């Protein structure tokens, strides 16, 4: 009976052994607090200097080939009526993250919000009004401490799966991704080296597909075995854990990352974020962007190349057209003729194509013909 | 180099060994086609009798304790101008499923749509205008053939993860869910016994939580080890694969299923679907609904019981109030005093509570206090 097992545990009190990475993050957090104390001891007004996350402080670094933040900073002062609340919120978030690291526990950004939300004693003011009041402060803490949110022990949504020719150690458990059946290994949201270690890898590349449904087709055909690769998906726009894992596979194991996405502005955008990082979270690019990721398809020319029929095309909406034109003007696409040609052809076609449209050729056309041919020809967009 | 591996495969031509379940489904499909031929040979007008999926043909079966379809049927005739198209679509979908089973391949409902979509020869008519034109026909095929969509080799969205004291065989691979690290086993969308076999189980119950973020907390605390259970989530409203797997764990392994959901109308609704099935897809209840599933919480009384603060409550919206009143009138909640009390108290409170709100007590309050106490007291709603 389950009943008998219901005894209280005391893991909260257990002695925690911190990893070197955690010790480093903790040092930054403690340093931050010490600086505040020192400033106060000297009779000066406490303040925080936070790298600016505004659009004007974001630029595309041509040498590094990703979006990064400039050197602009904003000062946030305690004794400034318009800054006091966000100053205190920043210190509060930092203290919450310190607590998480010291207990060696992780939580979601929703969890941190609940952990820290309370009515301030003596007044009716809430520390945070709602989640949207807390999220930007978490991002401020990330840039200020130069730590990814995962290093602050915060996790994001968990979605995406992996299978293929790799064995990894996840919190002590050995996971052989070549024996994961039809389900696969659910990619965690924190994949830092202290948690996920690569043990053995026979893969020669990573195939990242957009959707779980396409992933299932590739896994069922055991594509990753025939082609010696790792197969991932991110359930649409990949969450941080998937992006960071792809980054690590690319940087540490030197595996090329090929992206199989829909031939539409959304597919282009997913590729852009994987490759150059996102404009909103430019500070994470250096540990998430994969500048040498390659776009395998679908391509606008696939309608003709693969002999598809009008039945499987989807008309572009006005929003699609607008979005495509915006993407064409991204600095990292603007100077690339093949990308300009790609986007122009989609606009000329007047329609988009989903990866699933290839099923109209044959159920396994995508795994047996389309991707093998692209690999053979090394025909990618960069 | 990946290039060298890019040789074409010929799995399409391989000899397929069908499972007994597949042979049974195939027999229904062939039987359907034979009946049509026989009718035509006799010079009669071909027709299909399809169990009616309209609301008027859905009822709550008190003895079985789930929502089921009545015996109403609709006749669909080929030689009837208003029915000819849907008649042909139904035959087309059936033939697509036959093709999938014969090749021992599965696809998504999106995939089947693309597989079957084409312009009919000689006319300008499309077999399907869009996905929404195809989906109800797939549901018709399910009820007509008395087969779950998974048995027709169609998969739904894949989301949700599992860890815990169970070893299963997934397409020949042994998956020990007690050694899945922080990531877990990604629950497949087809979990029929031919694909997923239960090998060993030391678990005494299943704890199903609503969200991936809550699941991560339980997995990190290795709750399933201390409490000998299986831990699942369905990323919100659980997809079909998760529901079917919970059903199998409950029916075949006789494991109680406890649900930890938010204290809001959406949480109540998720519980209702898990337990009684959904009104829209009543025909699947008998193989998905879990009438003895139990609602563990959160409960409206938890605000007081757990000593939560006003800071962590979320005001009910007008939609919430309306939805709660609707749910209170569901036949399977209407006669149950504890449920009426539960819903009334939420309305009286005027607020809802997320599971994450318990973090305001302590990061691991939910795993170390809340759930253990509910298990100890066997305090559930049914």
HADDOCK unambig.tbl for C-alpha pairs under 7 A between the chains (distance, minus, plus):
assign (segid A and resid 1 and name CA) (segid B and resid 204 and name CA) 6.52 0.50 0.50
assign (segid A and resid 2 and name CA) (segid B and resid 204 and name CA) 5.88 0.50 0.50
assign (segid A and resid 2 and name CA) (segid B and resid 205 and name CA) 6.79 0.50 0.50
assign (segid A and resid 2 and name CA) (segid B and resid 375 and name CA) 6.86 0.50 0.50
assign (segid A and resid 3 and name CA) (segid B and resid 375 and name CA) 5.57 0.50 0.50
assign (segid A and resid 3 and name CA) (segid B and resid 376 and name CA) 5.04 0.50 0.50
assign (segid A and resid 5 and name CA) (segid B and resid 227 and name CA) 5.50 0.50 0.50
assign (segid A and resid 6 and name CA) (segid B and resid 227 and name CA) 6.86 0.50 0.50
assign (segid A and resid 6 and name CA) (segid B and resid 372 and name CA) 4.75 0.50 0.50
assign (segid A and resid 6 and name CA) (segid B and resid 373 and name CA) 6.85 0.50 0.50
assign (segid A and resid 6 and name CA) (segid B and resid 375 and name CA) 6.11 0.50 0.50
assign (segid A and resid 6 and name CA) (segid B and resid 376 and name CA) 5.43 0.50 0.50
assign (segid A and resid 7 and name CA) (segid B and resid 372 and name CA) 6.59 0.50 0.50
assign (segid A and resid 8 and name CA) (segid B and resid 368 and name CA) 5.89 0.50 0.50
assign (segid A and resid 8 and name CA) (segid B and resid 369 and name CA) 6.53 0.50 0.50
assign (segid A and resid 8 and name CA) (segid B and resid 372 and name CA) 6.84 0.50 0.50
assign (segid A and resid 9 and name CA) (segid B and resid 368 and name CA) 5.82 0.50 0.50
assign (segid A and resid 107 and name CA) (segid B and resid 217 and name CA) 6.75 0.50 0.50
assign (segid A and resid 108 and name CA) (segid B and resid 213 and name CA) 6.07 0.50 0.50
assign (segid A and resid 111 and name CA) (segid B and resid 356 and name CA) 5.70 0.50 0.50
assign (segid A and resid 111 and name CA) (segid B and resid 359 and name CA) 6.24 0.50 0.50
assign (segid A and resid 114 and name CA) (segid B and resid 312 and name CA) 6.46 0.50 0.50
assign (segid A and resid 114 and name CA) (segid B and resid 356 and name CA) 6.92 0.50 0.50
assign (segid A and resid 114 and name CA) (segid B and resid 357 and name CA) 5.62 0.50 0.50
assign (segid A and resid 114 and name CA) (segid B and resid 359 and name CA) 6.08 0.50 0.50
assign (segid A and resid 114 and name CA) (segid B and resid 360 and name CA) 5.36 0.50 0.50
assign (segid A and resid 115 and name CA) (segid B and resid 359 and name CA) 5.48 0.50 0.50
assign (segid A and resid 115 and name CA) (segid B and resid 360 and name CA) 4.45 0.50 0.50
assign (segid A and resid 117 and name CA) (segid B and resid 311 and name CA) 6.31 0.50 0.50
assign (segid A and resid 118 and name CA) (segid B and resid 311 and name CA) 5.32 0.50 0.50
assign (segid A and resid 119 and name CA) (segid B and resid 311 and name CA) 6.45 0.50 0.50
assign (segid A and resid 157 and name CA) (segid B and resid 212 and name CA) 6.84 0.50 0.50
assign (segid A and resid 157 and name CA) (segid B and resid 213 and name CA) 6.59 0.50 0.50
assign (segid A and resid 158 and name CA) (segid B and resid 212 and name CA) 6.12 0.50 0.50
assign (segid A and resid 161 and name CA) (segid B and resid 186 and name CA) 6.61 0.50 0.50
assign (segid A and resid 170 and name CA) (segid B and resid 181 and name CA) 4.63 0.50 0.50
assign (segid A and resid 170 and name CA) (segid B and resid 182 and name CA) 6.25 0.50 0.50
assign (segid A and resid 171 and name CA) (segid B and resid 181 and name CA) 5.25 0.50 0.50
assign (segid A and resid 171 and name CA) (segid B and resid 182 and name CA) 6.53 0.50 0.50
assign (segid A and resid 172 and name CA) (segid B and resid 181 and name CA) 6.84 0.50 0.50
assign (segid A and resid 173 and name CA) (segid B and resid 179 and name CA) 5.30 0.50 0.50
assign (segid A and resid 173 and name CA) (segid B and resid 180 and name CA) 6.15 0.50 0.50
assign (segid A and resid 173 and name CA) (segid B and resid 181 and name CA) 5.23 0.50 0.50
assign (segid A and resid 175 and name CA) (segid B and resid 180 and name CA) 6.65 0.50 0.50
assign (segid A and resid 179 and name CA) (segid B and resid 173 and name CA) 5.30 0.50 0.50
assign (segid A and resid 180 and name CA) (segid B and resid 173 and name CA) 6.15 0.50 0.50
assign (segid A and resid 180 and name CA) (segid B and resid 175 and name CA) 6.65 0.50 0.50
assign (segid A and resid 181 and name CA) (segid B and resid 170 and name CA) 4.61 0.50 0.50
assign (segid A and resid 181 and name CA) (segid B and resid 171 and name CA) 5.26 0.50 0.50
assign (segid A and resid 181 and name CA) (segid B and resid 172 and name CA) 6.85 0.50 0.50
assign (segid A and resid 181 and name CA) (segid B and resid 173 and name CA) 5.22 0.50 0.50
assign (segid A and resid 182 and name CA) (segid B and resid 170 and name CA) 6.24 0.50 0.50
assign (segid A and resid 182 and name CA) (segid B and resid 171 and name CA) 6.52 0.50 0.50
assign (segid A and resid 182 and name CA) (segid B and resid 188 and name CA) 6.05 0.50 0.50
assign (segid A and resid 183 and name CA) (segid B and resid 185 and name CA) 6.46 0.50 0.50
assign (segid A and resid 183 and name CA) (segid B and resid 186 and name CA) 4.87 0.50 0.50
assign (segid A and resid 183 and name CA) (segid B and resid 187 and name CA) 5.19 0.50 0.50
assign (segid A and resid 183 and name CA) (segid B and resid 188 and name CA) 4.34 0.50 0.50
assign (segid A and resid 184 and name CA) (segid B and resid 185 and name CA) 6.11 0.50 0.50
assign (segid A and resid 184 and name CA) (segid B and resid 186 and name CA) 5.35 0.50 0.50
assign (segid A and resid 185 and name CA) (segid B and resid 183 and name CA) 6.47 0.50 0.50
assign (segid A and resid 185 and name CA) (segid B and resid 184 and name CA) 6.12 0.50 0.50
assign (segid A and resid 185 and name CA) (segid B and resid 185 and name CA) 5.11 0.50 0.50
assign (segid A and resid 185 and name CA) (segid B and resid 186 and name CA) 5.56 0.50 0.50
assign (segid A and resid 186 and name CA) (segid B and resid 161 and name CA) 6.61 0.50 0.50
assign (segid A and resid 186 and name CA) (segid B and resid 183 and name CA) 4.88 0.50 0.50
assign (segid A and resid 186 and name CA) (segid B and resid 184 and name CA) 5.36 0.50 0.50
assign (segid A and resid 186 and name CA) (segid B and resid 185 and name CA) 5.55 0.50 0.50
assign (segid A and resid 186 and name CA) (segid B and resid 186 and name CA) 4.68 0.50 0.50
assign (segid A and resid 187 and name CA) (segid B and resid 183 and name CA) 5.21 0.50 0.50
assign (segid A and resid 188 and name CA) (segid B and resid 182 and name CA) 6.06 0.50 0.50
assign (segid A and resid 188 and name CA) (segid B and resid 183 and name CA) 4.36 0.50 0.50
assign (segid A and resid 204 and name CA) (segid B and resid 1 and name CA) 6.46 0.50 0.50
assign (segid A and resid 204 and name CA) (segid B and resid 2 and name CA) 5.73 0.50 0.50
assign (segid A and resid 205 and name CA) (segid B and resid 2 and name CA) 6.63 0.50 0.50
assign (segid A and resid 212 and name CA) (segid B and resid 157 and name CA) 6.86 0.50 0.50
assign (segid A and resid 212 and name CA) (segid B and resid 158 and name CA) 6.12 0.50 0.50
assign (segid A and resid 213 and name CA) (segid B and resid 108 and name CA) 6.09 0.50 0.50
assign (segid A and resid 213 and name CA) (segid B and resid 157 and name CA) 6.62 0.50 0.50
assign (segid A and resid 217 and name CA) (segid B and resid 107 and name CA) 6.77 0.50 0.50
assign (segid A and resid 227 and name CA) (segid B and resid 5 and name CA) 5.44 0.50 0.50
assign (segid A and resid 227 and name CA) (segid B and resid 6 and name CA) 6.70 0.50 0.50
assign (segid A and resid 311 and name CA) (segid B and resid 117 and name CA) 6.32 0.50 0.50
assign (segid A and resid 311 and name CA) (segid B and resid 118 and name CA) 5.37 0.50 0.50
assign (segid A and resid 311 and name CA) (segid B and resid 119 and name CA) 6.49 0.50 0.50
assign (segid A and resid 312 and name CA) (segid B and resid 114 and name CA) 6.46 0.50 0.50
assign (segid A and resid 356 and name CA) (segid B and resid 111 and name CA) 5.71 0.50 0.50
assign (segid A and resid 356 and name CA) (segid B and resid 114 and name CA) 6.92 0.50 0.50
assign (segid A and resid 357 and name CA) (segid B and resid 114 and name CA) 5.62 0.50 0.50
assign (segid A and resid 359 and name CA) (segid B and resid 111 and name CA) 6.26 0.50 0.50
assign (segid A and resid 359 and name CA) (segid B and resid 114 and name CA) 6.08 0.50 0.50
assign (segid A and resid 359 and name CA) (segid B and resid 115 and name CA) 5.49 0.50 0.50
assign (segid A and resid 360 and name CA) (segid B and resid 114 and name CA) 5.35 0.50 0.50
assign (segid A and resid 360 and name CA) (segid B and resid 115 and name CA) 4.46 0.50 0.50
assign (segid A and resid 368 and name CA) (segid B and resid 8 and name CA) 5.87 0.50 0.50
assign (segid A and resid 368 and name CA) (segid B and resid 9 and name CA) 5.78 0.50 0.50
assign (segid A and resid 369 and name CA) (segid B and resid 8 and name CA) 6.54 0.50 0.50
assign (segid A and resid 372 and name CA) (segid B and resid 6 and name CA) 4.77 0.50 0.50
assign (segid A and resid 372 and name CA) (segid B and resid 7 and name CA) 6.49 0.50 0.50
assign (segid A and resid 372 and name CA) (segid B and resid 8 and name CA) 6.68 0.50 0.50
assign (segid A and resid 373 and name CA) (segid B and resid 6 and name CA) 6.93 0.50 0.50
assign (segid A and resid 375 and name CA) (segid B and resid 2 and name CA) 6.97 0.50 0.50
assign (segid A and resid 375 and name CA) (segid B and resid 3 and name CA) 5.56 0.50 0.50
assign (segid A and resid 375 and name CA) (segid B and resid 6 and name CA) 5.97 0.50 0.50
assign (segid A and resid 376 and name CA) (segid B and resid 3 and name CA) 5.17 0.50 0.50
assign (segid A and resid 376 and name CA) (segid B and resid 6 and name CA) 5.41 0.50 0.50
